[in-house]
Amino acid sequence: MGYKKSIAAHERAKKIIPGGINSNVRAVSEPVPLHIERAKGSRIWDVDGNEYIDYLLGHGPMILGHTPAPVVQALQRQVERGIVYGLQSELEVRAAELVCTHVPCAEMVRFSTTGSEAVHAALRLARACTGRKKVLRFEGHYHGWFDNIAWNQASPAAQLGPREDPPLRPASEGQQPEDGANLVVLPWNDTALLEDLFARRGEELAAVICDPFASAAGLIPGQPNFLKTMRRLCSEHDVLLIFDEVITGFRVGLGGAQGYFGVTPDLATFAKALGAGMPVSAVAGKAKYMERFGTLKTVHAGTYNSNPLAMAGTVAALEAMSADDGAILKKANAKGDQLSIKLSEIADDFELPITLRGVGTVFSATFLPPDADPVTDYRSARRTNYELGRKLWIALQNRGVQITSMGIWFVSTAHTDEDIKKTLKAAEAALHELRGSKR
Ligand SMILES: Cc1ncc(COP(=O)(O)O)c(C=O)c1O
């Protein structure tokens, strides 16, 4: 596979767009951030004409595959009727009703544009409702890039500090110590440390926020006892539990991670699969909290919030996903399970054991040293052999399969049995290459 045109496009982009990219996560792509020409169903094509079976899926949104017919048709109809009104439309009421029908915690909804904004709204609301300042977050979880939450996301192992009291680490230069001053950080899945923190400081906390699958830390599902304890402690101390379902919502199932685990938060944030690619996000939750936005004392605003184009796509996406009790999502999750299990069987054959975590439509397939403890948090995930993972990612790309650089695979409802077959064949060849380079 050649990348000549992508390389040339990147050179041109670098002159006028810092780093040649518009989101820092894209910087890691090799040999350069690929320039894509078009996408359809389970496939994307780059400017060099290379075709990929796509498991990157825009980092998650494209749960229905690329250019899904119901969404495209809804957009075509809406674009003739207006893009941004700055006023209300029936579409957003319908979208909110669909979210509330399927998400356990959702009694009311407010829409924004990005996941980061939805998290921002949820944190502000929690502080307004409780009159408290502190928010507990977990190491390695990603909740967007805003100043007051983007801390302790991806600290190097040497900077992690003691488990019981990790020092605060900003994600970016430019963030100030005051931005993180109201955060408390703990390792994920450590029930004893959680109980201890609540016993000491429970009355200071406005909220606990987590991604129930710790997706950015390499997909580390919350352990049932940990999640239940978190729910109980939040209720006992009048702390709002926020599930950040930007990755998991309308992907792991219609009810998201909260439906999957049977643990209902007070608030939850959604984006990505919510609109199957539309720039849309939501904060949803119990009416007794959400009503506070309606008083107008807790500010939530945005020119593009609930714009009719995004809402038309969202309604179409939610209707497609929820038809027949979420049949297509269930099928996609089953297909993903089939893919990940076969993948790990092939890796075993090559004596390159793969560790699988997650569910069918979003799983991580990574390499751990044989003596590594089970991965339960960001710290234990740091033992992952990222270099071998990177080689697999590139070897797959060179064989027409695109995954995320972190070894996370997103599967859509558009992936076919034929795609899975071709992917496994590519994986076999890629692992063959890796075994050669390992020796
Ligand atoms: C769990 C989680 N929360 C929040 C965000 C931020 O969303 P956005 O990139 O739309 O701002 C992301 C993005 O990947 C995410 O994975």
The ligand as an SDF file (V2000), in Angstrom:
LIG
                    3D

 16 16  0  0  0  0  0  0  0  0999 V2000
  -15.7100    8.9610   27.4850 C   0  0  0  0  0  0  0  0  0  0  0  0
  -15.5160   10.2450   26.7320 C   0  0  0  0  0  0  0  0  0  0  0  0
  -15.9810   11.3790   27.2430 N   0  0  0  0  0  0  0  0  0  0  0  0
  -15.8810   12.5690   26.6120 C   0  0  0  0  0  0  0  0  0  0  0  0
  -15.2590   12.6410   25.3950 C   0  0  0  0  0  0  0  0  0  0  0  0
  -15.1370   13.9670   24.6890 C   0  0  0  0  0  0  0  0  0  0  0  0
  -15.9680   14.0030   23.5870 O   0  0  0  0  0  0  0  0  0  0  0  0
  -15.6640   15.0250   22.3660 P   0  0  0  0  0  0  0  0  0  0  0  0
  -14.4160   14.5570   21.7240 O   0  0  0  0  0  0  0  0  0  0  0  0
  -16.8780   14.9040   21.4900 O   0  0  0  0  0  0  0  0  0  0  0  0
  -15.5440   16.3710   22.9850 O   0  0  0  0  0  0  0  0  0  0  0  0
  -14.7560   11.4810   24.8010 C   0  0  0  0  0  0  0  0  0  0  0  0
  -14.0910   11.5200   23.4840 C   0  0  0  0  0  0  0  0  0  0  0  0
  -13.5200   10.5810   22.9990 O   0  0  0  0  0  0  0  0  0  0  0  0
  -14.8730   10.2480   25.4940 C   0  0  0  0  0  0  0  0  0  0  0  0
  -14.3860    9.1110   24.9790 O   0  0  0  0  0  0  0  0  0  0  0  0
  1  2  1  0
  2  3  1  0
  2 15  2  0
  3  4  2  0
  4  5  1  0
  5  6  1  0
  5 12  2  0
  6  7  1  0
  7  8  1  0
  8  9  2  0
  8 10  1  0
  8 11  1  0
 12 13  1  0
 12 15  1  0
 13 14  2  0
 15 16  1  0
M  END
$$$$
